[in-house]
Amino acid sequence: SALRQPIYAALGVPEIWRFDGRAVVPLIRVEHAEGPHYVPNEKSLAFPNLPMAEVNRLLQIGLKLGQSAAVKALR
């Protein structure tokens, strides 16, 4: 949740993923004069070669058609 983001930032967690009900967005921790916070990023630091568009495509399949359909689409 957005309320926990300052806690994660203060703990030094470099990246969190946020799901807004439709898509996953990686949020990257950045230093700022007012303290660390998170900003949206196109790529994940943990999985730099993982296309987020593909993650979100499979997520939508899973949400609409179920987990087995998402796994089949992944294969």
C-alpha positions in Angstrom: 0.0 0.0 0.0 1.1 3.6 -0.6 1.0 4.1 3.2 3.8 1.6 3.7 6.1 3.1 1.0 7.8 5.5 3.4 8.5 2.6 5.8 10.0 0.5 3.0 12.1 3.5 1.7 13.4 4.2 5.2 14.4 0.5 5.5 16.3 0.8 2.3 14.2 -1.5 0.2 15.4 -0.7 -3.4 12.3 -1.7 -5.3 8.7 -2.5 -4.7 6.0 -3.4 -7.2 2.6 -1.8 -7.1 -0.6 -3.3 -8.5 -3.3 -0.7 -9.2 -6.0 -3.3 -10.1 -5.0 -3.4 -13.7 -1.2 -3.4 -14.0 2.0 -3.9 -12.1 4.5 -1.0 -11.9 8.0 -1.3 -10.5 8.7 1.6 -8.1 12.4 2.4 -7.5 13.8 4.0 -4.3 15.5 7.3 -4.9 17.2 9.7 -2.5 15.6 13.1 -2.2 16.3 16.2 0.0 13.1 15.4 1.9 14.1 11.7 2.3 14.0 8.6 0.2 10.9 7.8 -1.7 9.7 5.7 -4.7 9.2 6.7 -8.3 7.7 4.6 -11.1 10.2 2.9 -13.5 9.8 1.2 -16.8 12.0 -1.8 -15.7 12.6 -3.8 -12.6 15.9 -3.6 -10.9 15.6 -7.2 -9.7 14.5 -8.5 -13.2 15.9 -6.0 -15.7 15.3 -8.4 -18.7 11.7 -9.0 -17.8 9.4 -6.9 -20.0 6.7 -5.4 -17.7 4.3 -5.3 -20.7 4.5 -9.1 -20.9 4.0 -9.4 -17.1 0.9 -7.2 -17.3 -0.4 -9.1 -20.4 -0.1 -12.4 -18.6 -1.6 -10.9 -15.4 -4.7 -9.7 -17.4 -5.1 -13.2 -18.9 -5.0 -14.6 -15.4 -7.5 -12.1 -14.1 -9.9 -12.7 -16.9 -9.5 -16.3 -17.7 -7.8 -17.9 -14.7 -4.4 -19.0 -13.7 -4.2 -22.1 -16.0 -4.9 -19.8 -19.0 -2.1 -17.5 -17.9 0.3 -20.4 -17.5 -0.6 -21.7 -20.9 0.0 -18.3 -22.4 3.4 -18.1 -20.7 4.4 -21.4 -22.2 
